[in-house]
Amino acid sequence: MQILVSVQTGRRYLAAYIPAVHRFSAFRLDYIKTVKKGGKYEDYDAVRADFERNIPRCFGVSFGVRKETGTVTPMKITFFADEEKEQFIIDRLNREKRCCTLEKSGENLYTLTADVFDPNEIMHWAKTFIGRIVYIDGGSEMVRRRFYSDILRMNRMYGGDKNEHIQ
């Protein structure tokens, strides 16, 4: 269907439709060893139309665990950025938001809203804004739990001592 690029790794993937399971999937290009020529797929136009409806709901390369035209997961992440001193953060949020919308939601606060198939894809990217994430709403319980678990694990690894002046 299309070549996609991962927001997490920069790797390239082939987005393809698998008729046997009626679903889209992504395959790493560097893992594909051979390609066999097949026959004409009779339902290509219908599958292409489904792909065009689905791809705007992919933040990265994952079509999630849903079926052919499955459910999207709404999610909101609020970020802090000092509007006077950190316009570069706001610019980056705008530049990299992909299929999401970004709105000013308060003084120095910006909320990213997404309806995506796989909220994990957004969280990999959002973690590059550690220290600026104010609030996460939506997504799945598992996604939020993993995020907070990762923060606690990083704090244990890099948090420093309580007597340290830099933390």
Phi and psi in degrees as GROMACS dihedral restraints (atoms count N, CA, C in turn):
[ dihedral_restraints ]
;  ai    aj    ak    al  type     phi  dphi    fc
    3     4     5     6     1  -169.9    20    10
    4     5     6     7     1   156.5    20    10
    6     7     8     9     1   -92.5    20    10
    7     8     9    10     1   129.1    20    10
    9    10    11    12     1  -116.1    20    10
   10    11    12    13     1   157.1    20    10
   12    13    14    15     1  -120.7    20    10
   13    14    15    16     1   130.2    20    10
   15    16    17    18     1   -69.4    20    10
   16    17    18    19     1   134.2    20    10
   18    19    20    21     1   -74.8    20    10
   19    20    21    22     1   -20.7    20    10
   21    22    23    24     1   -84.9    20    10
   22    23    24    25     1   -44.2    20    10
   24    25    26    27     1  -117.0    20    10
   25    26    27    28     1   -18.3    20    10
   27    28    29    30     1    82.9    20    10
   28    29    30    31     1    -1.4    20    10
   30    31    32    33     1   -68.5    20    10
   31    32    33    34     1   154.3    20    10
   33    34    35    36     1  -101.2    20    10
   34    35    36    37     1   143.1    20    10
   36    37    38    39     1  -130.9    20    10
   37    38    39    40     1   151.0    20    10
   39    40    41    42     1   -97.3    20    10
   40    41    42    43     1   118.1    20    10
   42    43    44    45     1   -84.2    20    10
   43    44    45    46     1   124.9    20    10
   45    46    47    48     1  -139.0    20    10
   46    47    48    49     1   160.1    20    10
   48    49    50    51     1  -103.3    20    10
   49    50    51    52     1   134.1    20    10
   51    52    53    54     1  -109.6    20    10
   52    53    54    55     1   101.9    20    10
   54    55    56    57     1   -59.3    20    10
   55    56    57    58     1   -34.9    20    10
   57    58    59    60     1   -61.3    20    10
   58    59    60    61     1   -31.2    20    10
   60    61    62    63     1  -115.0    20    10
   61    62    63    64     1     2.8    20    10
   63    64    65    66     1    54.3    20    10
   64    65    66    67     1    53.3    20    10
   66    67    68    69     1  -154.0    20    10
   67    68    69    70     1   154.9    20    10
   69    70    71    72     1   -89.3    20    10
   70    71    72    73     1   149.4    20    10
   72    73    74    75     1  -150.0    20    10
   73    74    75    76     1   166.0    20    10
   75    76    77    78     1  -120.9    20    10
   76    77    78    79     1   135.2    20    10
   78    79    80    81     1  -122.2    20    10
   79    80    81    82     1   130.0    20    10
   81    82    83    84     1   -61.2    20    10
   82    83    84    85     1   128.8    20    10
   84    85    86    87     1   -62.6    20    10
   85    86    87    88     1   -37.9    20    10
   87    88    89    90     1   -74.0    20    10
   88    89    90    91     1    -5.8    20    10
   90    91    92    93     1   -97.5    20    10
   91    92    93    94     1   -10.6    20    10
   93    94    95    96     1   -81.1    20    10
   94    95    96    97     1   117.2    20    10
   96    97    98    99     1   -92.1    20    10
   97    98    99   100     1   -40.2    20    10
   99   100   101   102     1  -142.9    20    10
  100   101   102   103     1   158.6    20    10
  102   103   104   105     1  -130.2    20    10
  103   104   105   106     1   133.6    20    10
  105   106   107   108     1  -107.5    20    10
  106   107   108   109     1   138.1    20    10
  108   109   110   111     1   -75.5    20    10
  109   110   111   112     1   131.4    20    10
  111   112   113   114     1  -116.1    20    10
  112   113   114   115     1  -172.5    20    10
  114   115   116   117     1   -84.3    20    10
  115   116   117   118     1   179.5    20    10
  117   118   119   120     1   -73.7    20    10
  118   119   120   121     1   132.2    20    10
  120   121   122   123     1   -87.1    20    10
  121   122   123   124     1   114.9    20    10
  123   124   125   126     1   -61.9    20    10
  124   125   126   127     1   -33.3    20    10
  126   127   128   129     1   -95.9    20    10
  127   128   129   130     1    21.0    20    10
  129   130   131   132     1   -54.7    20    10
  130   131   132   133     1   -45.6    20    10
  132   133   134   135     1   -60.7    20    10
  133   134   135   136     1   -40.9    20    10
  135   136   137   138     1   -68.3    20    10
  136   137   138   139     1   -41.5    20    10
  138   139   140   141     1   -65.8    20    10
  139   140   141   142     1   -40.4    20    10
  141   142   143   144     1   -61.9    20    10
  142   143   144   145     1   -41.5    20    10
  144   145   146   147     1   -63.4    20    10
  145   146   147   148     1   -41.1    20    10
  147   148   149   150     1   -62.1    20    10
  148   149   150   151     1   -42.5    20    10
  150   151   152   153     1   -60.7    20    10
  151   152   153   154     1   -45.3    20    10
  153   154   155   156     1   -62.8    20    10
  154   155   156   157     1   -31.0    20    10
  156   157   158   159     1   -76.2    20    10
  157   158   159   160     1   -32.6    20    10
  159   160   161   162     1   -83.8    20    10
  160   161   162   163     1   -38.8    20    10
  162   163   164   165     1   -59.5    20    10
  163   164   165   166     1   -31.8    20    10
  165   166   167   168     1   -66.4    20    10
  166   167   168   169     1    -9.8    20    10
  168   169   170   171     1  -101.0    20    10
  169   170   171   172     1    11.5    20    10
  171   172   173   174     1  -107.3    20    10
  172   173   174   175     1   115.6    20    10
  174   175   176   177     1   -74.1    20    10
  175   176   177   178     1   -35.8    20    10
  177   178   179   180     1  -124.9    20    10
  178   179   180   181     1  -122.0    20    10
  180   181   182   183     1  -108.2    20    10
  181   182   183   184     1    -5.1    20    10
  183   184   185   186     1   -90.6    20    10
  184   185   186   187     1   135.2    20    10
  186   187   188   189     1   -95.6    20    10
  187   188   189   190     1     8.1    20    10
  189   190   191   192     1    72.1    20    10
  190   191   192   193     1  -161.2    20    10
  192   193   194   195     1  -106.2    20    10
  193   194   195   196     1    17.0    20    10
  195   196   197   198     1   -84.6    20    10
  196   197   198   199     1   172.0    20    10
  198   199   200   201     1   -82.4    20    10
  199   200   201   202     1  -167.1    20    10
  201   202   203   204     1   -48.0    20    10
  202   203   204   205     1   -49.8    20    10
  204   205   206   207     1  -130.9    20    10
  205   206   207   208     1    69.0    20    10
  207   208   209   210     1   -84.4    20    10
  208   209   210   211     1  -159.1    20    10
  210   211   212   213     1   -89.1    20    10
  211   212   213   214     1   145.3    20    10
  213   214   215   216     1   -97.1    20    10
  214   215   216   217     1   155.7    20    10
  216   217   218   219     1  -112.4    20    10
  217   218   219   220     1   116.1    20    10
  219   220   221   222     1   -73.5    20    10
  220   221   222   223     1   144.5    20    10
  222   223   224   225     1  -154.0    20    10
  223   224   225   226     1   143.3    20    10
  225   226   227   228     1  -132.1    20    10
  226   227   228   229     1   135.5    20    10
  228   229   230   231     1  -128.7    20    10
  229   230   231   232     1   126.0    20    10
  231   232   233   234     1  -103.4    20    10
  232   233   234   235     1   129.8    20    10
  234   235   236   237     1  -115.1    20    10
  235   236   237   238     1   149.9    20    10
  237   238   239   240     1  -100.2    20    10
  238   239   240   241     1   134.3    20    10
  240   241   242   243     1  -150.4    20    10
  241   242   243   244     1   122.5    20    10
  243   244   245   246     1   -66.7    20    10
  244   245   246   247     1   112.6    20    10
  246   247   248   249     1   -64.1    20    10
  247   248   249   250     1   -27.6    20    10
  249   250   251   252     1   -81.9    20    10
  250   251   252   253     1   -37.7    20    10
  252   253   254   255     1  -107.5    20    10
  253   254   255   256     1   -14.4    20    10
  255   256   257   258     1  -129.9    20    10
  256   257   258   259     1    46.2    20    10
  258   259   260   261     1   -59.6    20    10
  259   260   261   262     1   -28.1    20    10
  261   262   263   264     1   -62.6    20    10
  262   263   264   265     1   -30.0    20    10
  264   265   266   267     1   -70.0    20    10
  265   266   267   268     1   -45.0    20    10
  267   268   269   270     1   -63.1    20    10
  268   269   270   271     1   -41.8    20    10
  270   271   272   273     1   -61.2    20    10
  271   272   273   274     1   -42.3    20    10
  273   274   275   276     1   -64.9    20    10
  274   275   276   277     1   -44.0    20    10
  276   277   278   279     1   -57.1    20    10
  277   278   279   280     1   -44.7    20    10
  279   280   281   282     1   -64.7    20    10
  280   281   282   283     1   -42.6    20    10
  282   283   284   285     1   -68.5    20    10
  283   284   285   286     1   -36.3    20    10
  285   286   287   288     1  -104.5    20    10
  286   287   288   289     1     7.6    20    10
  288   289   290   291     1   -69.7    20    10
  289   290   291   292     1   -15.5    20    10
  291   292   293   294     1    52.3    20    10
  292   293   294   295     1  -117.8    20    10
  294   295   296   297     1   -86.2    20    10
  295   296   297   298     1     9.5    20    10
  297   298   299   300     1   -96.9    20    10
  298   299   300   301     1   170.1    20    10
  300   301   302   303     1  -113.3    20    10
  301   302   303   304     1   148.2    20    10
  303   304   305   306     1  -124.1    20    10
  304   305   306   307     1   127.9    20    10
  306   307   308   309     1  -131.1    20    10
  307   308   309   310     1   145.5    20    10
  309   310   311   312     1   -72.9    20    10
  310   311   312   313     1   122.6    20    10
  312   313   314   315     1  -115.3    20    10
  313   314   315   316     1     2.7    20    10
  315   316   317   318     1   171.6    20    10
  316   317   318   319     1  -177.4    20    10
  318   319   320   321     1   -67.1    20    10
  319   320   321   322     1   118.5    20    10
  321   322   323   324     1    64.0    20    10
  322   323   324   325     1    18.5    20    10
  324   325   326   327     1  -120.5    20    10
  325   326   327   328     1   136.7    20    10
  327   328   329   330     1  -133.3    20    10
  328   329   330   331     1   129.9    20    10
  330   331   332   333     1  -111.2    20    10
  331   332   333   334     1   125.8    20    10
  333   334   335   336     1   -95.1    20    10
  334   335   336   337     1   126.1    20    10
  336   337   338   339     1  -116.4    20    10
  337   338   339   340     1   133.1    20    10
  339   340   341   342     1  -140.0    20    10
  340   341   342   343     1   146.0    20    10
  342   343   344   345     1  -123.9    20    10
  343   344   345   346     1    97.1    20    10
  345   346   347   348     1  -128.0    20    10
  346   347   348   349     1   160.4    20    10
  348   349   350   351     1   -73.0    20    10
  349   350   351   352     1   -36.1    20    10
  351   352   353   354     1  -131.7    20    10
  352   353   354   355     1    96.4    20    10
  354   355   356   357     1   -65.2    20    10
  355   356   357   358     1   -17.1    20    10
  357   358   359   360     1   -57.9    20    10
  358   359   360   361     1   -36.0    20    10
  360   361   362   363     1   -60.5    20    10
  361   362   363   364     1   -41.8    20    10
  363   364   365   366     1   -68.3    20    10
  364   365   366   367     1   -39.5    20    10
  366   367   368   369     1   -65.5    20    10
  367   368   369   370     1   -33.9    20    10
  369   370   371   372     1   -60.2    20    10
  370   371   372   373     1   -42.2    20    10
  372   373   374   375     1   -72.2    20    10
  373   374   375   376     1   -43.9    20    10
  375   376   377   378     1   -60.4    20    10
  376   377   378   379     1   -31.7    20    10
  378   379   380   381     1   -62.9    20    10
  379   380   381   382     1   -17.3    20    10
  381   382   383   384     1   -73.2    20    10
  382   383   384   385     1    -5.5    20    10
  384   385   386   387     1  -108.4    20    10
  385   386   387   388     1    24.6    20    10
  387   388   389   390     1   -51.6    20    10
  388   389   390   391     1   137.8    20    10
  390   391   392   393     1    91.8    20    10
  391   392   393   394     1   -12.5    20    10
  393   394   395   396     1  -113.9    20    10
  394   395   396   397     1   -11.1    20    10
  396   397   398   399     1   -78.8    20    10
  397   398   399   400     1   118.8    20    10
  399   400   401   402     1   -94.8    20    10
  400   401   402   403     1   -38.6    20    10
  402   403   404   405     1  -157.5    20    10
  403   404   405   406     1   141.8    20    10
  405   406   407   408     1  -123.5    20    10
  406   407   408   409     1   128.1    20    10
  408   409   410   411     1  -129.3    20    10
  409   410   411   412     1   137.5    20    10
  411   412   413   414     1    86.1    20    10
  412   413   414   415     1  -154.8    20    10
  414   415   416   417     1    69.1    20    10
  415   416   417   418     1  -163.8    20    10
  417   418   419   420     1  -102.5    20    10
  418   419   420   421     1   159.7    20    10
  420   421   422   423     1   -56.8    20    10
  421   422   423   424     1   -41.4    20    10
  423   424   425   426     1   -62.0    20    10
  424   425   426   427     1   -42.3    20    10
  426   427   428   429     1   -64.3    20    10
  427   428   429   430     1   -46.1    20    10
  429   430   431   432     1   -65.3    20    10
  430   431   432   433     1   -43.3    20    10
  432   433   434   435     1   -60.5    20    10
  433   434   435   436     1   -42.8    20    10
  435   436   437   438     1   -63.3    20    10
  436   437   438   439     1   -40.8    20    10
  438   439   440   441     1   -59.7    20    10
  439   440   441   442     1   -51.4    20    10
  441   442   443   444     1   -66.3    20    10
  442   443   444   445     1   -35.2    20    10
  444   445   446   447     1   -62.6    20    10
  445   446   447   448     1   -42.4    20    10
  447   448   449   450     1   -62.7    20    10
  448   449   450   451     1   -39.7    20    10
  450   451   452   453     1   -63.9    20    10
  451   452   453   454     1   -45.9    20    10
  453   454   455   456     1   -62.3    20    10
  454   455   456   457     1   -40.5    20    10
  456   457   458   459     1   -64.8    20    10
  457   458   459   460     1   -41.8    20    10
  459   460   461   462     1   -65.8    20    10
  460   461   462   463     1   -36.8    20    10
  462   463   464   465     1   -63.5    20    10
  463   464   465   466     1   -40.7    20    10
  465   466   467   468     1   -64.5    20    10
  466   467   468   469     1   -38.2    20    10
  468   469   470   471     1   -76.0    20    10
  469   470   471   472     1   -40.5    20    10
  471   472   473   474     1  -122.3    20    10
  472   473   474   475     1     2.7    20    10
  474   475   476   477     1   -66.8    20    10
  475   476   477   478     1   -24.0    20    10
  477   478   479   480     1    81.7    20    10
  478   479   480   481     1   175.9    20    10
  480   481   482   483     1   -85.6    20    10
  481   482   483   484     1   157.2    20    10
  483   484   485   486     1   -64.3    20    10
  484   485   486   487     1   -27.4    20    10
  486   487   488   489     1   -83.8    20    10
  487   488   489   490     1    -9.3    20    10
  489   490   491   492     1   -71.3    20    10
  490   491   492   493     1   139.7    20    10
  492   493   494   495     1   -82.8    20    10
  493   494   495   496     1   -15.6    20    10
  495   496   497   498     1  -114.9    20    10
  496   497   498   499     1   123.7    20    10
